[in-house]
Amino acid sequence: MNTSASVVIKYGVFTTIALIAYFLIIKLFGLHTNIWFRLLNGFFMAFGIYSAIKHYKVVSGIDFNYINGFKVGMLTGFLATFVFALFMGIYMFHIDVAFMNYLLKGWFDDVSYGGGILVFVIIMEGLSSSIILALTFMQAFKNSTKVLQN
């Protein structure tokens, strides 16, 4: 397996595990319905993407470039997003349907829209934050083309 794919899988799975563990911990304390706790998902995603790009830069050495670093960060976030959305879909549709209905009632007067909209929102939030975080972190990791002058 090539280096970028192994980094993406390793850190994508790590990020997914962190997101799922965080959700289950706040569920344990009954805080999973508080929307403000979802903000911390961004920190887990940011840490996973940052770590993936950093690790990829180390293992690729002089072959590291902006595009490949960006792809590693973005794909790490995408993998974590889709696996987490799969987990949340299973959780909301099969384990805790009351949680899904609670969230839907907070957004719509009619809950007949279905829980698919919630999974869609999770995917859109994850994909957009992955792109933004990867672009942001690549500003720190990119190789400078400017020559230092005395």
Protein Blocks (a to p, Z undefined) as FASTA:
>chain_A
ZZklmmmmmmmmmmmmmmmmmmmmmmmnopmmpmklmmmmmmmmmmmmmmmmmmmmmmnm
mmpcfklmmmmmmmmmmmmmmmmmmmmmmmmmmmmmmlmmmmmmmmpmblknojmlmmmm
mmmmmmmmmmmmmmmmmmmmpccfbdcdZZ
